[in-house]
Amino acid sequence: MAKPTVGILHPGSMGAAVAACAATNAAAVLWCETGRSTASAARAARFGLAPVAQLTELLDRSDIVISLCPPAGAEDLARDVAEHSFAGVYVEANAINPERAQRIAALLEPGATVVDGGVVGSPPVAGKTSTLYLSGPAAATERIEALLAGTAVQTAVLGTEIGKASALKLAYASFQKTSRVLVALAVGMAREHGVDQELIEVASKRTDSYLSEPQYVTKTAERAWRWGPELEEAADALAAAGLPPETLRAAASTLARWHDVKDDSELTLTDALDRLAHP
């Protein structure tokens, strides 16, 4: 079978890294440069992605499109794709709740074949790996498995039901990301009373406690701009299941205090805690 052409929407830190892995088994990986930032352009160039000027060209040339964007934009992006009558495989890989994944599938079908996806792990660069969980029509998920075979993105198929992959992604995020928020709050409270080092010492005696890794607070702050919306999506999924969403909404509200330090790799722990206490 001929190698597919892949379109990535869009080359953020995760999207560009996943696209670079897809390039291993693709004829080409395209991205649309219209309206994107200089940072996106630099990232796409670094990963060897081929630019096109318009979304129409990307969709006309692509057999597979992978959508990886901030959760809030997922449906608008799918609508743009639907307007162009895309007829390939559309991988909805954003951190959105299952109901939104199903709405997106309804927008694009029957013209396109929709695969629900959820990425767990760090961007697959510098020796790191991630797993792309998939659910959807068997023939389409098999194509995505083949596309990423032998790369740093592992794949796992959860079945044919749209929404399963999104549910797993958000279930994991609801624990992992909220746990990191709780660490920041615990360290912040201890610091206000001058016992933060003692807190870390207590935590270090426990096995695998996030609380023993206060240095990760800065990474949490840097990623708050995208973690917050993910937790709102997870809260919506909880509410739809009849489960209380308030804990995750509170965590998202806490993350909003760091909205102005997006991807700031120079942020110190002291600065992060200061911003948390005095937004």
Residue pairs with C-beta under 8 A, 6 or more apart in sequence:
2 27
3 25
3 26
3 27
4 26
4 27
4 62
4 63
4 64
4 143
4 147
5 26
5 27
5 28
5 29
5 30
5 61
5 62
5 63
5 64
6 19
6 22
6 23
6 26
6 28
6 29
6 30
6 62
6 63
6 64
6 65
6 66
6 147
7 29
7 30
7 31
7 32
7 58
7 59
7 61
7 62
7 64
7 65
7 66
8 15
8 16
8 18
8 19
8 22
8 29
8 30
8 31
8 49
8 65
8 66
8 68
9 15
9 31
9 32
9 58
9 65
9 66
9 67
9 68
9 69
9 77
9 81
10 31
10 32
10 36
10 40
10 68
10 69
11 19
11 31
11 36
11 40
11 43
11 44
11 47
11 49
12 40
12 43
12 68
12 69
13 43
13 123
13 263
14 68
14 119
14 123
14 130
15 66
15 68
15 69
16 40
16 43
16 44
16 46
16 47
16 49
16 123
17 47
17 123
17 124
17 125
18 66
18 68
18 93
18 119
18 123
18 124
18 130
18 132
18 153
19 29
19 31
19 47
19 49
19 66
20 29
20 47
20 48
20 49
20 125
21 124
21 148
21 151
21 152
21 153
22 29
22 64
22 66
22 147
22 148
22 151
22 153
23 29
23 47
23 48
23 49
24 148
24 150
24 151
25 146
25 147
25 148
25 149
25 150
25 151
26 64
26 147
28 50
28 61
29 48
29 49
29 50
30 49
30 50
30 51
30 52
30 57
30 58
30 61
30 62
31 40
31 44
31 49
31 50
31 51
31 52
31 58
32 51
32 52
32 53
32 54
32 55
32 57
32 58
33 40
33 41
33 44
33 51
33 52
33 53
34 53
34 54
34 55
41 51
44 51
52 58
52 61
55 80
55 81
55 84
56 84
58 65
59 65
59 81
59 84
59 86
60 84
62 86
62 88
63 88
63 89
64 88
64 89
64 90
64 91
64 143
64 144
64 147
65 81
65 86
65 88
65 89
65 90
65 91
66 91
66 93
66 117
67 74
67 77
67 78
67 81
67 90
67 91
67 92
67 93
67 94
68 93
68 94
68 119
69 77
69 94
70 94
70 226
70 229
71 94
71 95
71 96
71 226
71 229
71 230
71 232
71 233
72 229
74 92
74 94
74 96
74 100
74 104
75 100
75 103
75 104
75 107
78 90
78 92
78 104
78 107
78 108
79 107
81 90
81 108
81 112
82 107
82 108
82 111
82 112
85 111
86 108
86 111
86 112
87 111
87 112
88 112
88 113
89 112
89 113
89 114
89 115
89 140
89 143
89 144
90 108
90 112
90 113
90 114
90 115
91 115
91 117
91 134
91 144
92 101
92 104
92 105
92 114
92 115
92 116
92 117
92 166
93 117
93 118
93 119
93 132
95 118
95 166
95 169
95 170
95 173
95 226
95 229
95 230
95 233
96 104
96 166
96 170
96 233
97 166
97 167
97 170
97 233
97 234
97 236
97 237
97 240
98 116
98 162
98 163
98 164
98 166
98 167
98 237
98 240
99 163
99 236
99 237
99 240
100 166
100 233
101 116
101 162
101 163
101 165
101 166
102 162
102 163
104 114
105 114
105 116
105 162
108 114
113 136
113 137
113 139
113 140
114 136
114 140
114 162
115 134
115 135
115 136
115 137
115 140
115 141
115 144
116 134
116 135
116 136
116 162
116 163
116 164
116 165
116 166
117 132
117 133
117 134
117 144
117 165
117 166
118 132
118 133
118 165
118 166
118 168
118 169
118 170
119 130
119 131
119 132
119 133
119 153
119 169
120 130
120 131
120 133
120 168
120 169
120 172
121 128
121 129
121 130
121 131
122 128
122 130
123 130
124 130
124 151
124 152
124 153
125 152
127 152
128 152
129 152
129 153
129 154
130 152
130 153
130 154
131 153
131 154
131 155
131 156
132 144
132 148
132 153
132 154
132 155
132 156
133 155
133 156
133 157
133 158
133 164
133 165
133 168
133 169
134 141
134 144
134 145
134 155
134 156
134 157
134 158
134 165
135 141
135 157
135 158
135 159
135 160
135 161
135 162
135 163
135 164
135 165
136 160
136 162
137 160
138 157
138 160
141 157
144 155
145 155
145 157
148 154
148 155
149 155
158 164
158 165
158 168
166 237
167 237
170 230
170 233
170 234
170 237
171 234
171 237
173 227
173 230
173 231
173 234
174 231
174 234
174 238
174 248
177 220
177 227
177 230
177 231
177 251
178 231
178 247
178 248
178 251
179 210
180 210
180 216
180 217
180 220
180 227
181 220
181 251
181 254
181 255
182 210
182 251
183 210
183 211
183 213
183 214
183 216
183 217
183 220
184 217
184 220
184 221
184 254
184 272
184 273
184 276
185 254
185 276
186 199
186 211
187 196
187 199
187 200
187 211
187 214
187 217
187 273
188 273
188 276
188 277
190 196
190 198
190 199
191 273
192 277
196 214
199 211
200 211
200 212
200 214
203 209
203 211
203 212
204 212
206 212
210 216
214 269
215 269
217 269
217 272
217 273
218 267
218 268
218 269
218 271
218 272
220 227
220 255
220 258
220 272
221 258
221 261
221 264
221 267
221 272
221 275
221 276
222 258
222 261
222 262
222 263
222 264
222 265
222 267
223 263
224 255
224 256
224 257
224 258
224 259
224 261
224 262
225 258
225 259
225 262
225 263
227 252
227 255
228 252
228 253
228 255
228 256
228 259
229 252
231 248
231 249
231 251
231 252
231 255
232 248
232 249
232 252
234 248
235 245
235 246
235 248
235 249
235 252
236 245
238 244
238 245
238 248
239 245
254 276
257 275
257 276
257 279
258 272
258 275
258 276
260 275
261 267
261 271
261 272
261 275
